[in-house]
Amino acid sequence: MKISNITVYKVKPRWIFIKISTDEGIVGWGEMISGTKTETVVSGAYEVGNRFLGRNPFEIERLFQEMHRSFFRGGPINGTIVSGIEMALWDIKGKAFGVPIYELLGGAARDRIKVYSWIGGDRPSDVADQAQDRYDRGFTAVKMNATEELHYIDTYEKVEEVVERVASIKERLGNAMSVGIDFHGRVHKPMAKVLAKALEPYNPMFLEEVVLPENEEYFREVANAVAVPLATGERLYTRWQFKHIFQQGAIDILQPDVALCGGILEARKIAAMAEAYDMAVAPHAPYGPVALAATLQVDSCTPNVFIQEQSLGIHYNKGFDLLDFVRNKEIFQYKDGYVDIPDKPGLGIEMDEDKIKEISQEGLIWMNPSWKNDDGTIAEW
């Protein structure tokens, strides 16, 4: 079998799909993150992918090494290109052997995967009613953004607003609903410990990205200040970036993103390293159907994954849904807050390419929101 063609689709609201075809008619799908540089990612995907025309798609580790080991390596753009191509190669291999990908990575380690649902939106509000809605639908865990804009030093009024939102969920549902709280890198070092300490009495499931990853040295101070699990990892790529997190020992939950970190096998390697450090894994996956399907393959064979992010109805998707582009919609059906492990070959999804072509003709230029503080300075989104 040889790789015969590469096709990349730009799909609203913010998804990039790559299809790798072979001379034997088997195709594989991958997904890349647009970030704020959609055209750059697409051009890079063709530049990298076209090098592999005529190559054996089964040699995934060899091709990964070729993609990764350039003189100037790393970065989120290259990371997501490598990831999208890599997961498409696994899709081909699983289909060729007639098994789900996790069967080629050691086999299933579980029967089902616990998932959580997003509530509150970018500027969190009405979270108690939304948490109740999720609870009524069988979810026992949700995640919400903690804050809106937050300056380097900000008011206790804003801290109290965050606490009141979390308290409203706990008053409604108590500990029957676990709540992950995402600082989203919006909180700077001077306020991170203040906010974490204020939230501690409400027993969060975890606090995510309490500071930006480039300020990782401060994770230790927050960890020493509160008895709440800390999570990070969605912006990191390859096991070499995660190495610093392991060395520091302050983070309890890793959140690698299969569509950024280097792909399915790289995510599995990162999770295995975490297991050796007695750390949990909760993969980041707020994107489209291919990325989520790839993540579920990793979850299925990874014992230290305890919960999975998922993107059905997520606020970022703006009227689109990942089920719009999948024919076998049952793969993402949740029951009592869990999803079954996949059982079909490859990624386990059947993509609706006609629908993808239709939407991709409308174009995609996705930019994350640009926020400012009340004094006009740039705020973190």
Secondary structure, DSSP 4 states (H G I P E B T S, - for coil): --EEEEEEEEETTTEEEEEEEETTS-EEEEEEE-TT-HHHHHHHHHHHHGGGTTS-TT-HHHHHHHHH-SSS---HHHHHHHHHHHHHHHHHHHHHHTSBGGGGGT--S-SEEEEEEEESTTTT--HHHHHHHHHHTT--EEEEE--S---SS--HHHHHHHHHHHHHHHHHHGGGSEEEEE-TT-S-HHHHHHHHHHHGGG--SEEE-SS-GGGGGGHHHHHHH-SS-EEE-TT--HHHHHHHHHHH---SEE--BTTTTT-HHHHHHHHHHHHHTT-EE--B--S-HHHHHHHHHHHHT-TTB--EE--TT-GGGTT--GGGGBS-GGGG-EETTEEEPP-SSBTS--B-HHHHHHHHTT--------EE-TTS-EE--
